[in-house]
Amino acid sequence: MKMRSLSSVALLAFAVLGALSTGCTSVKAYQRGKLAHPTMALDEPTGAAEAHVYGVHEGATGGAGGAGGGCGCN
């Protein structure tokens, strides 16, 4: 019983330490240009396959034209 509670405390401590060790920082406006990567630029999909991949990647469909923006509210 004592060993199980000790392992639970160790697991909880490890989870809290892991959550607190993630790095979050503020990026100043003049630093954003250095962080932007050219592959992140949005290009219009040229074919049906690219449009499908874009829709899957963005997690929404219907935003390429017409009514609706992919949120389901139409």
Backbone bond lengths (Angstrom), bond angles and torsions (degrees), N, CA, C in turn:
res aa  C-N    CA-C-N  psi(-1)  N-CA   C-N-CA  omega(-1)  CA-C   N-CA-C  phi
1 M - - - 1.450 - - 1.521 110.54 -
2 K 1.340 116.24 -44.03 1.456 120.15 -178.67 1.528 110.80 -67.50
3 M 1.323 117.90 -36.50 1.460 122.02 -179.98 1.524 110.81 -67.56
4 R 1.337 116.47 -37.06 1.457 120.16 -179.88 1.520 111.05 -67.12
5 S 1.315 118.51 -41.47 1.464 120.99 179.51 1.527 110.38 -68.85
6 L 1.322 117.37 -33.33 1.459 120.82 177.75 1.523 110.57 -66.93
7 S 1.330 117.24 -40.16 1.455 119.88 178.56 1.525 111.20 -70.08
8 S 1.322 117.43 -32.58 1.461 120.63 176.42 1.516 110.72 -66.53
9 V 1.321 116.94 -40.96 1.460 121.18 178.34 1.527 109.94 -66.30
10 A 1.324 116.90 -40.94 1.461 120.33 178.83 1.522 110.70 -64.74
11 L 1.324 117.73 -40.44 1.456 121.44 178.22 1.519 110.97 -65.48
12 L 1.316 117.19 -42.23 1.461 121.17 178.09 1.524 110.59 -64.04
13 A 1.327 116.92 -43.18 1.466 120.66 178.63 1.523 110.83 -63.15
14 F 1.322 116.99 -39.77 1.463 120.89 178.71 1.526 110.84 -65.22
15 A 1.329 117.26 -40.17 1.458 121.31 179.60 1.527 110.80 -66.34
16 V 1.325 117.20 -42.52 1.465 120.82 179.04 1.521 110.04 -66.20
17 L 1.321 117.43 -42.27 1.461 121.07 178.01 1.521 110.74 -62.52
18 G 1.320 117.14 -41.00 1.455 120.61 178.05 1.518 112.33 -63.98
19 A 1.327 116.59 -40.44 1.464 120.46 179.74 1.528 111.28 -68.44
20 L 1.304 117.11 -36.26 1.463 120.27 -178.62 1.521 113.10 -79.62
21 S 1.323 117.27 -17.06 1.460 119.02 -176.45 1.520 112.82 -89.37
22 T 1.336 118.31 -1.70 1.457 119.33 177.61 1.519 108.93 -70.33
23 G 1.304 115.56 142.05 1.459 120.03 -175.66 1.509 112.52 -92.66
24 C 1.299 116.70 121.47 1.451 122.90 174.19 1.515 107.27 -126.82
25 T 1.304 115.73 135.94 1.452 119.21 -179.83 1.521 109.23 -147.39
26 S 1.303 115.65 160.55 1.458 120.88 175.02 1.523 108.24 -91.15
27 V 1.321 115.45 140.03 1.458 120.79 179.04 1.515 107.73 -107.95
28 K 1.311 115.87 124.44 1.463 120.86 179.37 1.529 109.62 -73.65
29 A 1.319 116.36 156.86 1.463 121.00 -175.41 1.523 112.08 -59.04
30 Y 1.314 118.30 -38.28 1.467 119.93 -178.09 1.527 112.45 -76.03
31 Q 1.331 118.53 -11.45 1.457 121.43 178.39 1.527 112.22 -92.46
32 R 1.304 118.19 -14.48 1.460 121.21 -174.44 1.523 112.58 -67.50
33 G 1.325 117.48 -31.37 1.458 120.41 178.23 1.508 112.28 -64.60
34 K 1.321 117.34 -33.84 1.459 121.16 179.21 1.522 111.73 -73.76
35 L 1.332 117.06 -27.91 1.452 121.21 -178.05 1.527 112.85 -85.83
36 A 1.328 117.20 -19.89 1.459 120.49 -178.77 1.524 109.56 -73.14
37 H 1.306 116.39 128.56 1.460 121.51 -179.00 1.530 108.53 -104.69
38 P 1.327 118.39 139.52 1.468 120.18 -177.53 1.531 113.78 -58.56
39 T 1.321 118.35 -26.87 1.461 119.32 -179.70 1.523 111.95 -72.86
40 M 1.312 117.68 -11.62 1.462 120.70 178.74 1.523 112.03 -86.91
41 A 1.348 117.80 -4.06 1.459 121.16 179.43 1.524 109.32 -68.79
42 L 1.314 116.11 140.83 1.454 121.79 -177.88 1.515 109.52 -85.17
43 D 1.314 116.95 119.58 1.460 123.28 173.59 1.521 107.66 -110.54
44 E 1.308 115.66 146.55 1.458 119.50 178.33 1.527 109.59 -70.96
45 P 1.329 117.86 133.82 1.462 119.68 176.65 1.524 110.03 -66.26
46 T 1.337 116.55 134.05 1.462 120.55 -175.81 1.515 113.11 -93.03
47 G 1.300 119.13 -26.83 1.458 120.75 -177.43 1.514 111.52 -128.49
48 A 1.312 114.68 177.97 1.465 120.00 -179.04 1.525 111.60 -65.20
49 A 1.336 116.24 -37.94 1.463 119.41 -179.47 1.524 111.01 -67.18
50 E 1.331 116.53 -42.59 1.470 119.25 178.90 1.523 111.02 -66.85
51 A 1.336 116.94 -36.30 1.464 119.89 177.35 1.525 110.56 -64.90
52 H 1.332 116.56 -38.18 1.463 119.79 177.91 1.525 110.76 -65.79
53 V 1.331 116.99 -44.62 1.459 120.91 179.51 1.527 109.97 -63.58
54 Y 1.318 117.32 -40.02 1.465 120.94 178.04 1.529 110.59 -62.86
55 G 1.328 117.21 -42.85 1.459 120.53 179.28 1.510 112.26 -64.34
56 V 1.330 116.75 -40.06 1.461 120.53 178.15 1.525 110.12 -68.62
57 H 1.324 116.19 -40.89 1.464 120.74 -178.95 1.531 111.23 -63.72
58 E 1.315 116.68 -43.05 1.456 120.69 -178.35 1.522 112.25 -80.06
59 G 1.299 118.00 -15.74 1.459 120.68 179.80 1.506 113.27 77.11
60 A 1.326 117.19 16.55 1.454 121.05 -179.00 1.519 108.53 -150.75
61 T 1.309 115.93 150.28 1.454 120.55 174.23 1.505 108.74 -129.46
62 G 1.296 115.86 159.52 1.451 120.65 178.31 1.510 113.34 95.90
63 G 1.305 119.24 -1.03 1.453 121.00 -179.24 1.504 113.66 -89.66
64 A 1.336 118.52 -3.30 1.454 121.15 -176.44 1.528 111.91 -78.30
65 G 1.290 119.53 -18.25 1.462 121.69 179.14 1.522 109.79 176.81
66 G 1.294 115.99 162.39 1.461 119.58 179.69 1.519 111.34 77.39
67 A 1.316 114.80 -164.28 1.449 120.04 -177.18 1.529 110.78 -80.07
68 G 1.275 115.69 151.87 1.461 120.96 176.14 1.505 111.67 93.38
69 G 1.302 115.90 145.08 1.451 121.03 -179.90 1.505 112.97 -120.17
70 G 1.313 117.75 14.33 1.453 120.21 179.53 1.511 113.32 93.84
71 C 1.330 117.30 -3.66 1.454 119.64 -178.55 1.524 111.87 -88.25
72 G 1.324 117.69 -11.23 1.449 122.07 179.49 1.514 113.75 90.19
73 C 1.329 117.47 4.06 1.468 119.63 -177.29 1.524 112.70 -91.02
74 N 1.328 118.53 -17.49 1.480 124.57 178.96 1.505 111.78 36.96
